[in-house]
Amino acid sequence: MKNLDQITTRYCELQREHGDPSLDAIISGGKTDQPNICFMFMNPTARNIAASKNWHGIKAPWIGTKAVWTLFSRLGLFDADLTAEINKMSPGDWTPDFAEKVYNEVTSNSIYITNLAKCTQPDARHLRNSIFREYLELTRNEISIVKPRLIVTFGNQVSSVFLEQRISVSQVRRKVFTSTFNGEDYNVLAAYYPVGQGRRNMPKSISDIMAVQESFALNQVM
């Protein structure tokens, strides 16, 4: 597949196979042309209010939630005042226009946010590796179009599936892997999952990502 629209269509088809049929797939958001960093999470849940079929805005990750925006702010990659505004809001306070404002900030900071699997679930249930692997080729095509300078994969499962090797993030802290696909090499950092049950590990994620940011000179927006 040669463009993001074609890939998005396929992601929506896979929602009917692997996601909750009452919910929409959540795709991605941010800078789509050579961003400094791509943050890759697991899969969306119904906590993202954009998954509702009644939502008529962008179908991007983490809309209506709080923790991940705090993470980005602490990394120096997201406006602190906008983070404070988000933290005062309930999910129902988000509007399509506000979601656009948030993702304009994401884009301006040279970030691209995606999930390895786009199949939205009603809750944070565990997905089998086999489901993540069904998304791997599509996600690689997505990455090949976007071409980030650095990919941060969050958690053991996502990191292991994406890198196609067994990864324990506690054993590979600050190690940058090279992942080769579609004829190109990509830099990948496997980091602790920083939200939900993994929120206790957010300081470790921040420390490791900031160290690699500095080594790759990603502190400056390009």
ROKOLNU-966408 format. One record per residue (C-alpha): residue number from 0; residue in three letters; x, y, z. Coordinates in steps of 0.02 Angstrom, whole numbers, plus 50000, padded with zeros to 5 digits. Layout:
<sites>
SITE|NUM|ALA|X|Y|Z .
...
</sites>
This chain:
<sites>
SITE|0|MET|50000|50000|50000 .
SITE|1|LYS|50071|50165|49944 .
SITE|2|ASN|49979|50295|50049 .
SITE|3|LEU|49906|50318|50222 .
SITE|4|ASP|49726|50326|50159 .
SITE|5|GLN|49740|50149|50088 .
SITE|6|ILE|49816|50087|50250 .
SITE|7|THR|49680|50171|50351 .
SITE|8|THR|49546|50083|50249 .
SITE|9|ARG|49626|49916|50289 .
SITE|10|TYR|49639|49960|50474 .
SITE|11|CYS|49452|49996|50475 .
SITE|12|GLU|49419|49826|50395 .
SITE|13|LEU|49524|49740|50528 .
SITE|14|GLN|49422|49826|50664 .
SITE|15|ARG|49276|49716|50613 .
SITE|16|GLU|49385|49562|50633 .
SITE|17|HIS|49479|49601|50794 .
SITE|18|GLY|49395|49749|50878 .
SITE|19|ASP|49228|49785|50958 .
SITE|20|PRO|49100|49808|50817 .
SITE|21|SER|49017|49951|50911 .
SITE|22|LEU|49179|50051|50906 .
SITE|23|ASP|49284|50129|50768 .
SITE|24|ALA|49468|50095|50738 .
SITE|25|ILE|49588|50226|50804 .
SITE|26|ILE|49724|50258|50677 .
SITE|27|SER|49864|50384|50708 .
SITE|28|GLY|49901|50569|50718 .
SITE|29|GLY|50036|50700|50711 .
SITE|30|LYS|50172|50744|50587 .
SITE|31|THR|50168|50623|50441 .
SITE|32|ASP|50323|50685|50349 .
SITE|33|GLN|50486|50633|50432 .
SITE|34|PRO|50445|50672|50614 .
SITE|35|ASN|50582|50668|50743 .
SITE|36|ILE|50495|50534|50845 .
SITE|37|CYS|50358|50405|50818 .
SITE|38|PHE|50280|50343|50980 .
SITE|39|MET|50205|50170|50958 .
SITE|40|PHE|50083|50104|51089 .
SITE|41|MET|49984|49941|51100 .
SITE|42|ASN|49803|49961|51044 .
SITE|43|PRO|49663|50084|51079 .
SITE|44|THR|49518|50061|51199 .
SITE|45|ALA|49347|50139|51221 .
SITE|46|ARG|49424|50265|51342 .
SITE|47|ASN|49472|50357|51184 .
SITE|48|ILE|49311|50450|51150 .
SITE|49|ALA|49355|50462|50965 .
SITE|50|ALA|49317|50276|50953 .
SITE|51|SER|49131|50315|50970 .
SITE|52|LYS|49034|50309|50809 .
SITE|53|ASN|48954|50473|50866 .
SITE|54|TRP|49123|50562|50862 .
SITE|55|HIS|49143|50666|50705 .
SITE|56|GLY|49323|50722|50728 .
SITE|57|ILE|49493|50646|50698 .
SITE|58|LYS|49514|50463|50746 .
SITE|59|ALA|49682|50486|50831 .
SITE|60|PRO|49760|50405|50986 .
SITE|61|TRP|49726|50459|51166 .
SITE|62|ILE|49585|50582|51133 .
SITE|63|GLY|49489|50612|51294 .
SITE|64|THR|49627|50543|51406 .
SITE|65|LYS|49760|50627|51514 .
SITE|66|ALA|49914|50524|51558 .
SITE|67|VAL|50001|50519|51391 .
SITE|68|TRP|49995|50708|51370 .
SITE|69|THR|50080|50724|51539 .
SITE|70|LEU|50214|50605|51476 .
SITE|71|PHE|50244|50709|51320 .
SITE|72|SER|50247|50869|51421 .
SITE|73|ARG|50377|50800|51541 .
SITE|74|LEU|50481|50751|51391 .
SITE|75|GLY|50478|50933|51335 .
SITE|76|LEU|50379|50885|51180 .
SITE|77|PHE|50208|50957|51222 .
SITE|78|ASP|50150|51127|51285 .
SITE|79|ALA|50136|51132|51475 .
SITE|80|ASP|49987|51252|51474 .
SITE|81|LEU|49891|51140|51354 .
SITE|82|THR|49933|50990|51464 .
SITE|83|ALA|49863|51082|51615 .
SITE|84|GLU|49705|51120|51517 .
SITE|85|ILE|49686|50937|51470 .
SITE|86|ASN|49710|50883|51651 .
SITE|87|LYS|49564|50992|51706 .
SITE|88|MET|49446|50916|51577 .
SITE|89|SER|49334|50765|51585 .
SITE|90|PRO|49325|50653|51430 .
SITE|91|GLY|49157|50729|51382 .
SITE|92|ASP|49233|50903|51378 .
SITE|93|TRP|49337|50859|51225 .
SITE|94|THR|49269|50922|51060 .
SITE|95|PRO|49329|50886|50882 .
SITE|96|ASP|49400|51063|50875 .
SITE|97|PHE|49497|51038|51037 .
SITE|98|ALA|49564|50871|50974 .
SITE|99|GLU|49626|50962|50819 .
SITE|100|LYS|49711|51091|50930 .
SITE|101|VAL|49798|50953|51028 .
SITE|102|TYR|49859|50866|50871 .
SITE|103|ASN|49917|51029|50795 .
SITE|104|GLU|50031|51040|50947 .
SITE|105|VAL|50087|50860|50920 .
SITE|106|THR|50128|50899|50739 .
SITE|107|SER|50219|51061|50779 .
SITE|108|ASN|50333|50963|50896 .
SITE|109|SER|50379|50838|50759 .
SITE|110|ILE|50289|50690|50839 .
SITE|111|TYR|50190|50550|50760 .
SITE|112|ILE|50081|50441|50874 .
SITE|113|THR|50017|50270|50826 .
SITE|114|ASN|49974|50098|50895 .
SITE|115|LEU|50044|49933|50833 .
SITE|116|ALA|49866|49864|50827 .
SITE|117|LYS|49724|49983|50784 .
SITE|118|CYS|49581|49871|50840 .
SITE|119|THR|49486|49964|50975 .
SITE|120|GLN|49431|49859|51124 .
SITE|121|PRO|49300|49904|51256 .
SITE|122|ASP|49433|49890|51391 .
SITE|123|ALA|49618|49858|51417 .
SITE|124|ARG|49605|49671|51386 .
SITE|125|HIS|49761|49576|51334 .
SITE|126|LEU|49783|49544|51148 .
SITE|127|ARG|49873|49390|51084 .
SITE|128|ASN|50038|49412|50993 .
SITE|129|SER|49956|49336|50840 .
SITE|130|ILE|49837|49485|50827 .
SITE|131|PHE|49979|49610|50840 .
SITE|132|ARG|50073|49513|50706 .
SITE|133|GLU|49924|49532|50588 .
SITE|134|TYR|49955|49720|50596 .
SITE|135|LEU|50144|49712|50580 .
SITE|136|GLU|50159|49726|50391 .
SITE|137|LEU|50031|49866|50382 .
SITE|138|THR|50117|49960|50522 .
SITE|139|ARG|50284|49941|50434 .
SITE|140|ASN|50206|50012|50276 .
SITE|141|GLU|50138|50155|50380 .
SITE|142|ILE|50310|50188|50454 .
SITE|143|SER|50391|50179|50281 .
SITE|144|ILE|50277|50320|50223 .
SITE|145|VAL|50301|50428|50378 .
SITE|146|LYS|50490|50396|50397 .
SITE|147|PRO|50522|50446|50578 .
SITE|148|ARG|50701|50474|50636 .
SITE|149|LEU|50668|50372|50794 .
SITE|150|ILE|50532|50249|50841 .
SITE|151|VAL|50490|50222|51026 .
SITE|152|THR|50399|50058|51055 .
SITE|153|PHE|50315|50048|51224 .
SITE|154|GLY|50314|49887|51325 .
SITE|155|ASN|50384|49712|51307 .
SITE|156|GLN|50247|49645|51194 .
SITE|157|VAL|50244|49785|51065 .
SITE|158|SER|50434|49796|51063 .
SITE|159|SER|50453|49608|51041 .
SITE|160|VAL|50326|49595|50900 .
SITE|161|PHE|50389|49749|50808 .
SITE|162|LEU|50573|49701|50822 .
SITE|163|GLU|50536|49515|50796 .
SITE|164|GLN|50642|49463|50943 .
SITE|165|ARG|50611|49434|51127 .
SITE|166|ILE|50627|49601|51216 .
SITE|167|SER|50627|49640|51402 .
SITE|168|VAL|50634|49829|51414 .
SITE|169|SER|50717|49819|51585 .
SITE|170|GLN|50865|49730|51503 .
SITE|171|VAL|50888|49846|51354 .
SITE|172|ARG|50867|50019|51428 .
SITE|173|ARG|50929|50157|51312 .
SITE|174|LYS|50986|50030|51181 .
SITE|175|VAL|50938|50084|51006 .
SITE|176|PHE|50898|49940|50890 .
SITE|177|THR|50905|49944|50701 .
SITE|178|SER|50750|49874|50618 .
SITE|179|THR|50760|49847|50431 .
SITE|180|PHE|50605|49832|50323 .
SITE|181|ASN|50547|49890|50153 .
SITE|182|GLY|50728|49922|50108 .
SITE|183|GLU|50764|50049|50244 .
SITE|184|ASP|50840|50051|50418 .
SITE|185|TYR|50745|50125|50566 .
SITE|186|ASN|50807|50168|50741 .
SITE|187|VAL|50700|50090|50878 .
SITE|188|LEU|50704|50118|51065 .
SITE|189|ALA|50607|49993|51172 .
SITE|190|ALA|50539|50087|51323 .
SITE|191|TYR|50436|50048|51477 .
SITE|192|TYR|50249|50061|51450 .
SITE|193|PRO|50208|50226|51537 .
SITE|194|VAL|50018|50233|51557 .
SITE|195|GLY|49880|50127|51631 .
SITE|196|GLN|49952|49990|51741 .
SITE|197|GLY|50124|50043|51683 .
SITE|198|ARG|50108|50222|51745 .
SITE|199|ARG|50227|50184|51890 .
SITE|200|ASN|50361|50163|51756 .
SITE|201|MET|50333|50333|51678 .
SITE|202|PRO|50489|50410|51760 .
SITE|203|LYS|50597|50271|51686 .
SITE|204|SER|50520|50297|51514 .
SITE|205|ILE|50551|50484|51525 .
SITE|206|SER|50732|50460|51580 .
SITE|207|ASP|50772|50337|51441 .
SITE|208|ILE|50683|50432|51302 .
SITE|209|MET|50764|50597|51352 .
SITE|210|ALA|50936|50517|51351 .
SITE|211|VAL|50910|50448|51176 .
SITE|212|GLN|50831|50612|51118 .
SITE|213|GLU|50990|50700|51168 .
SITE|214|SER|51103|50573|51083 .
SITE|215|PHE|51003|50589|50922 .
SITE|216|ALA|50992|50779|50939 .
SITE|217|LEU|50803|50768|50936 .
SITE|218|ASN|50778|50907|51063 .
SITE|219|GLN|50761|51033|50922 .
SITE|220|VAL|50603|51030|50817 .
SITE|221|MET|50646|51012|50634 .
</sites>
